[in-house]
Amino acid sequence: MAYSEKARNFYQGELRDIKEGGLFKEERFIQSPQSAEIKVEYPSGAQPMDVINMCANNYLGLSSHPEVIKASHQGLDDRGFGMSSVRFICGTQDIHRTLEDKLTKFLETEDTILFASCMDANAGVFEAVFNDQDVLIADRLVHASIVDGMRLCKALNESYKHSNMEHLEKKLQTYQDARFRCIVTDGVFSMDGDTAKLDEICDLAEKYDALVFVDDSHATGFLGKRGKGTHELKGVLGRIDIITTTLGKALGGASGGCVSGRKEIVEMCRQRARPYLFSNAMPPVVVAASNKVMDLIMGSTERRDKLENNTKFWRKSLLEAGFDIKDGDTPIVPIMLYNAKLSQDMSRDLYQEGIYAIGFFFPVVPKGQARIRTQISAGHDINHLERALEAFIKVGKKYNILGKTKDEIIEMYGL
Ligand SMILES: *Cc1c(COP(=O)(O)O)cnc(C)c1O
């Protein structure tokens, strides 16, 4: 009974504030494999419902693909459950190295190192490579895990306005005296679904002698004609020095991440990255299944092609129905509502219509930019999307937002 009353009271107060602010996050219990259609218990204790999932990162529909499941069973039988070690002591199997080589080949880089997650990759890479003589210049909307990784590194943490190349250029000019300059960006920005201007970024990097870092978690496996990612889409294969990405989204969605890029940088991570040196190796089941995922996506573009078609259908249908969506070419399609309560109310009504789509509001997105973020998957069939569209239109009509401009929605609901 050492937990002090003072601490308990303090945290009870904090949690109350979070709830009263309408920011308390509740989990919905899924009682089926991850898929286009899932069985969900919500609210907790309610009778489970079959709903169409419109908010998973399961972009290629591989999370429960039969061949991936089979490969993970095989991996379990052949190589056991856990490694009980970090990589450099006795945690490396041949299949870990095979997976690293496949990622290198797919991403068209020089070498790859696996981490337990992309969060870990981002936490480890900057500190392993840069020091107080260097400057990291990051897009202001980079993922939280990049912000944390940069903080762990002694390099100067700088930033440029979101996708603003003039501002980036000014920052590069300012820091010409640093030992190394590294431009840091997401490939695809997860809240808006927009892509970084990697072609222009690489040109600036050449002009001002900078390195380029891209976290491609929301692109690896499907963006670009062969699904390699944002660097393929923007025509800069081979020009990105450091790519980090996750195995926890399109690539089967279990867990794992990596740093892929210049071989010296990858080797520095093997020698110095703390999450690599001090955290357990990826489990063989996940590695074996991920190897299968790489074979599937390198063997055929069928799934990324289907995803592209589904995305075009979904974007076009929403626009025709009169929704206000963010422009872009990615399967992240945000439906803008601006008002936080409206995003929660519509999400709840959609659920009653059999559609699982979550409302996002501050602090996940800026104040006054609440939305429902939909994410399309190759696991969706057109009839899933048609059913989802019907439900969105029904709920959109109820709230009278179809065909309305941003200003009109704000006038009706406020910010
Ligand atoms: C999801 C995501 C991560 C975290 O990946 P994990 O492997 O789940 O840790 C990191 N960066 C970006 C940009 C992401 O979208």
The ligand as an SDF file (V2000), in Angstrom:
LIG
                    3D

 15 15  0  0  0  0  0  0  0  0999 V2000
    2.6300    4.2920  -37.4040 C   0  0  0  0  0  0  0  0  0  0  0  0
    3.8170    5.1510  -37.5370 C   0  0  0  0  0  0  0  0  0  0  0  0
    4.9610    4.9250  -36.7680 C   0  0  0  0  0  0  0  0  0  0  0  0
    5.0040    3.8780  -35.6850 C   0  0  0  0  0  0  0  0  0  0  0  0
    5.1660    2.6180  -36.2240 O   0  0  0  0  0  0  0  0  0  0  0  0
    5.2070    1.3620  -35.2180 P   0  0  0  0  0  0  0  0  0  0  0  0
    5.9370    0.3420  -35.9900 O   0  0  0  0  0  0  0  0  0  0  0  0
    3.8010    1.0160  -34.9180 O   0  0  0  0  0  0  0  0  0  0  0  0
    5.9670    1.8120  -34.0160 O   0  0  0  0  0  0  0  0  0  0  0  0
    6.0640    5.7110  -36.9810 C   0  0  0  0  0  0  0  0  0  0  0  0
    6.0500    6.7030  -37.8960 N   0  0  0  0  0  0  0  0  0  0  0  0
    4.9650    6.9650  -38.6470 C   0  0  0  0  0  0  0  0  0  0  0  0
    4.9980    8.0690  -39.6540 C   0  0  0  0  0  0  0  0  0  0  0  0
    3.8160    6.2110  -38.4730 C   0  0  0  0  0  0  0  0  0  0  0  0
    2.7300    6.4890  -39.1930 O   0  0  0  0  0  0  0  0  0  0  0  0
  1  2  1  0
  2  3  1  0
  2 14  2  0
  3  4  1  0
  3 10  2  0
  4  5  1  0
  5  6  1  0
  6  7  2  0
  6  8  1  0
  6  9  1  0
 10 11  1  0
 11 12  2  0
 12 13  1  0
 12 14  1  0
 14 15  1  0
M  END
$$$$
